[in-house]
Amino acid sequence: MGRKPTPTEKRVTLSGVSWQAFEALLDELGTDRTARITYDRGALEMMTPLEEHDRCNRLIESLILVVADELYRKIYSLGSVLLTLPDVGRAIQPEAVYSLNEVRLADRAELDMNRVAPPDLAVEIAIAQGKIDRFSMYASMGVPELWFYLTTIGDDVLKGNLQIFQLQGDRYVETANSKIFPTLPAKRILEFLEQSDTIGLAQALIVLRDWMKKQL
């Protein structure tokens, strides 16, 4: 018997979808939907995340909360909220978004970027990249910082590549350090992910706190 094919993200892409049809789909799927949704002026993409997405996301959130705590900075996790620009027909759902200010979510867990300030940070986790240019979408919504973690499935899921991007004008530029957390470079985030795998999350968080104290 041959080897089973390696599982990957399941993506469905449709074209020619109106904004009205897109909103009807959101109503039908409800707030408990599992698919990550992207809509760009008629193009609709639905991606079903794997367990690896959730694992990486939880670890990155643990890091963010600990770093913010060490810096005595409040940060609010909004989860995988849908960011929308209805007037131009765009919507994108990152793995997680964070804001330095408290944000109240509507019942459908969406944020209209025409009505509220953009979140300060969006986190993208991908096993494979889709066809829609997500960077241009985040730029149009004014999200100032983006963490993009591209990885693989299986044992090496915590050995991917993480890049930090800052919005400059209408495009993103890769930077070594986070602007929200100036003492935090991308390479330290990667070290934390690998340590979570080798020494366990609890010990990796202790090491992270000790490292943060030395940076202050």
N, C-alpha and C positions, 0 to 999 in steps of 0.2 A: 504494500500500500504506500502511496506517496504521502509526503508530509502535508499536514493541513495548512491552508493558506494563512498567512499572518493577518490577524484582524486589524482593521484600521478604522478611522472615522468614517461613518456613513454620511454621505452628502447627497442631497437632492437639490438640483438647480433647475429653476424654471424661468422662462423669459416671457415678457409681455403681460406681466401681472400688474393690474392697476392698484393704485393706493387704496381704493375702496375695497377691492378684493383682499388686499393684504390685511386691512383692519378687520374685515369679516373673519379672516383666518385666525387672527389673534383672539377674537372673541370666542371662536369655536374651540381653540386649543386651551384657553383659560390660563390662569396664573401658574398652574402646576405642570405646565409643559416641560418636557425634558430636552427638547431640541433647542439648539442655539440658532437664532434667526438673524439673517442679514438681508436687507432689502435696499437695493440701489437703483432707483429710477426705472422700475419695471423688472429688474432682475431679482429673483428671490432665491436665497440659499438657506436650506435647513440642514444643520449638522447635528448628528446624535453623538454626544461625547462619550468617551470610554471611561472606565474606572481610573485610568491613568490621569485623565484631566482632573478629576476630583482630588486625587491624592496630591498632585503637584499644587493645585490651588489651595488646599488646606495647609500645606507646608509654607507656601509663600505668604498666606495670610498670617500664620503664626509668626513668621519673621517680621512682617510689617507691624503687627501689634506690639511685639517686644521692642523693636527699634523705636517706635513712637513712644512707648512707655519710658524707655531710657532717656529719651530726649524731652520728656515731660510735654509731649505734644498730643493734643486730641486728634484722633482721626476716626472717621465713621465709615464702616464697611456697609456698602449698599447691596452687596451680592451681585448676582448676574442680572442686573437691571437692563432693560431695553432703552437705548438712547435714540431719540427720534428727531427728525427735522421734517415735519409734514409738508412744509411749504415747498421743499425741493425734492420730496419723495425719497428720503433716506432714513434707515433705521439699522442699528447695529447692537448686538448683544455680546459684550465681552465676557470673559470668564468671571471677572469681578471688577468693581469700581470702588474707589475710595474718595472721600471728601474731607477736607479740613474743617468744613462747616456742616452742621446738622441739616439734613435734607429729609423732607417728608415725601414719601412715595404715594402715588395714587393707587387705587384698588388694583389696577392692572399692572402694577410694578413697571411703570414707564416714566421716563424723564423727557419732557419736551424741551429741547435745547433752545427754543425760542422764548421760553418762559422762565427758565431757571439757569443759574450759572452752571457751566460744565463741571463735572467731577474733576478733582485734581490729579487723579491717577486711574488709568485703566490697565488691567492685566489681561494679556492674551496668551493662551496656551494652545499649541497646535502640534498634532502629530504629522499632519500634511497641510499645506496651504491651499486654500480654495482659489477660485478664479476671480473673485471680487477683490478690488484693491481696498483693503481695510484701512490702510494708512491714510489714504485721501479722505476716507469717511470720517475718521477720528479728527483729522485736521479741519474739515469743514464744520465740525461740531465744537472746535476750540478746546479739546482736551489737551492740557499742557504737557502731561508726561505719560508715556506708554512703556510698559514692560512687556517684551515679547519673548516668550520661552518656547523654543522649537525643540522637540524631543522625539524619542522613539518609544515603542511599547516594550513591555517585558522588563527584564532585570536592569536594563540601562535607562529606565525612564527618568531617573534622577541624575543623569549624566548628559543632559542636553545642553543647549546653548542659550543663554539669556542675554538679551540686549536691552539697554535703556535708551529711550529716544525722548528728545525734548522738541516741542513745537517751536519752530522759528519761522515766523511769517505764515506761509501756507503749506509748509512741509516739515517733516521730522528729520532731525539730525541726531545721529547716535552720539552719546556721551558716555564717559567712563563712570560717572557718578550720578546718583539721583539728585535732583534739585530739591525735592521735598525733604530728603534725608541726606544732606551734603556729605556726611562722613561715610556714606554707604556706596561702595562701588559694585558694579555688576558681578565682578569676580568673587566678591564676598557672599553674594546671594547664592552663587553656584556652589561655593564651598559649604554653605549651610545645607543645601539640598543633598549634597554628597554625604556630609556628616550625619544627616538624618537617616541615611541608609546604612552607614557603617557603624555608628555608635548609638543610634536611636534618637528619637526626637527629643526626649527629655534632656539627655546629655548635650545634644546639639544646641538646645536653647540656653543651657547654662554657659556653654562655651561662647555663644553669641552675646549674651549679656556681659560676660567678662571682657570680650573684645570691644563692645560698645563703650564700656566704662573707660577703657584705655584711649579711646578716640576723643573723649570729651575733655 
